[in-house]
């Protein structure tokens, strides 16, 4: 079967459209994503370049800094590995759990050797002037400049397609 020139061009165009669609809709890279809980769209994202990250915030009641350290497991779950804080007030643990280590050093408290694994967590961005940061590979990003105050987000690691990223804001672009 022979194709004339128009048929060849048409077949080439269809092939290019199919290939472009596959590239755009196939999840290809792992990202840290913040999903808007109202719209379920990706609000912000950042490529995973390190399997370790921290969420750093000012505790809403005792107004001191809290640092939650995480790593990504082999099945893309989030594992809390360490918690650092300054006060035992409401919302903060007073001791370590089973298999964990409690350390007091220089006026700060640490819970180390944590292995608490979760698929995702909710993050509420308060409409107050208090710290809320994401830190990975030495880069500390102010989430209040990227995410909308007064909204909640689901944070997780997932493979994302180019099409899914179209509405989100790449975190380091702000």
N, C-alpha and C positions, 0 to 999 in steps of 0.2 A: 504494500500500500504506500503510495507516494503522497506527500503533502505538498500543496502549493505554498508559495511564499507567505501569504496571509495566514494560512493555517499554522505554519511554523511559528510566526510571530505570536499568534494567539496562544498556542501551546506554551511558548516561552513565557509569555505574560502570566498565564495561569500558574505555571510552575513557580515563578518568582513570587506571586501572591501567596501561594501555599507555603513556600519556604519562609517568607516574611512573617506570615501568621504563626507558623511553628515557633519561630524565634521570639516573637512578641508574647505568645501565650504560654510557652513552656517555662516553668520555674527553673531558673538556672543557677542562682547564687543564693547563699545564705545571708540573711539580713537580720539585724536587730530591728524589730518593728514595734511601733506604737499604734494600736488600732483604736480609733474613736469608738467608744462603746455605744454611741447613739446611732451612727451611720454604718458601723462595721467596716469602714474604709480605712486603709492605711493612712494615718495622719502624718507620720514621720518615720524615717528609716535610716539605717546606717549599715554599710556592709560589715560583715563579721570578719575582722582582720586578726582578732585575738579571741581566744576562748575564755578569757577572763575579763570581768567588768565589775564596776561598783556603782551603786546608787547612793548618793550622798545627799542628805537633807537635814534641815533644821527641824527638830521635834516640835510639834505644835503646842505642847503643854509646857515642857521645861526649857524650851528654846536653846537647846544645845545640839551640837552636830552629831549625827548618827551616820555610820558608814556600814553599808551592807555589801559584802563581797560575794561574788558568784562566779561559777564556771559553767561552761556548756558541756554536758555529758555527750557521750557517743551517739545517743539517740535524740539529740537536740533538746533535752530537758534542761532546766535551770537548776543548778545545785548551789544552795547557799553554803559558803565555806567558812565565813567569819562574820561576826557582828562586833562593831566597836561603838561605844557610847560613853557618856559621862555621868548619867544619873540613873538611879533605880526607880524613878517616879513612874507614874501610870504609863502602861504600854511597853515597858522595858523589862526584860527578864532579870531575875535576881540570882540566877544560877545557871549552870550549863545542863544540858540534857544528857541522856545516856550516851557514852562514848565521846562526848565533847569535853573540852577543857576550858575552865574559867580562869582568867588571868586578870589581875589588877596591876597596872603599871602607870606611873606618872599621872595619877588622878583620872585615868581612863580605865574602862572595863572592856574586856575582850572575851568573846566566846569563840574558841578556835576548834578546828577539826570537825566542823559541822558537815553533815552529809544530807541535808534536807533537800529532797528532789521534788520539783514541781514543774508542770508543763508551761505555766505562765503565771503572771500576777497582775493584779489591778493596781493602778497608780492614779491617785487623785491629785490634780494640780490645783492647789489652793490659790485663792485670790488674795494672797497676803504677800508682803515683801519678805520672804524667807527663802533660803537656799533650797534648790532642788536640782541636782546635777547628775549627769551620766559620765562615767570616766572609764576609758579603755585605752590601752597603749599609750598612757601618759597624757592623753587629751581629755580635758574636762570640759564638758558642754553644759551650758546653762539651759535646762529644759524649759524654763519659764519664758525663754526667748523663742523657743520653737513650738511648744505646745500651748494650747489655749487655756488660760486660767479659768478655774471654775468647772472644768470638765474632767471626766475620768477616761482612762485609757487602759487597754490590755496590752501588756508587754510580753513578747515572746520572740523566739528565734524561729524563722521559717524560710523555706526556699520560696523565692518570689519571682514572678515573671515581670518583664518590662511593662506589660499592660497593667499589672497590679500597681506598679510604682507611679503611674501617670498622675495621680491626684496627690500623692504624698510629697512631703518636703524632705529632701536629703538633709540630714541633721547638720552636716558641716557646711551647708550652703547659707545658713543664716548668720 
